Amino acid sequence: MMSFPSTLEVVLVPAARAFLRKLDGAGGRLFIETPADRDSVRTLLPLGLVGPSGLNRRAIEITNKGRAYLARLRGAH
């Protein structure tokens, strides 16, 4: 089983953090539409913050870990 870093160990570049917020604001599921979206997914997927939605191979959804990461960010500000 693959082990992901804890949300306390994750530091994201601003574009990936913005994509995660956009995903959360869109109800947790989005279609990957732009090259920037793909780059963000490539950053977030190995960390376990997003995962495939199962609806379509171009769709991605935020995981519970991704929501926990955003909650931690909100608490830090």
N, C-alpha and C positions, 0 to 999 in steps of 0.2 A: 504494500500500500504506500502511495506517495505521501510524503510529509510536507506540509506547507509551513512557512514561517508564521509565527503568531502575528496578530494585527499590530502588536506593539513594536515588532521588528520591521514592519513594512514602511518604506518611505517612497512615495510616488512622485514622478515628475508632474508638473502642473497640468499638462495636457491629459494625462491618464486620470488624475484626480478629478478634473473637470468632466471627463467622459463618465466616470463613475457616478458623479453627482447628477449628470444628465440622465443616465440610466435609471437611477433611483427616482428622479422626478417624473420619469415617463411611466411609472407604475412597475418598474423593475424589469421590463423587457423591451428591447429595441432590435431593429434590423441594422446590420452593419452596412452602411451606405457609402462611406467615403474612405479614401486611403488613410486619413487621420483616425477614423474609427477602427480600422484594421490594426493600425499601429498601437492604439490604446488597448485593444483586446489582446494583442500579442504581449503586452506588458502585464495586464491584469490576470489573464488566464493561468499562467504558471504559478501565480501567487494564491490562487483559489478564490479570488474576489469576484470573479464572474465565471459563468459556465454556459454551455450550449443550452438553448431553451427547448430543444426537441421539436419545435414546430417547423422549423426550416433551418437548413444548414447555415443560413446567413443571419439567423436570429441569436441573440445573446441575452442572458438574464443575470441579474445581480444575485449573488449567493448570500446566505446569512452572514458569512464572514465579511463580505463586502459591505453589508449594512452595518455590521459591528464596527468596521473600519471608519465608515462615515460618522457613526455616532461618537466614536472616540475623537475624530477631528472636530466635530461640533462642540464637544466638551472642552477641547483644548483652546477654544477661541473665546 
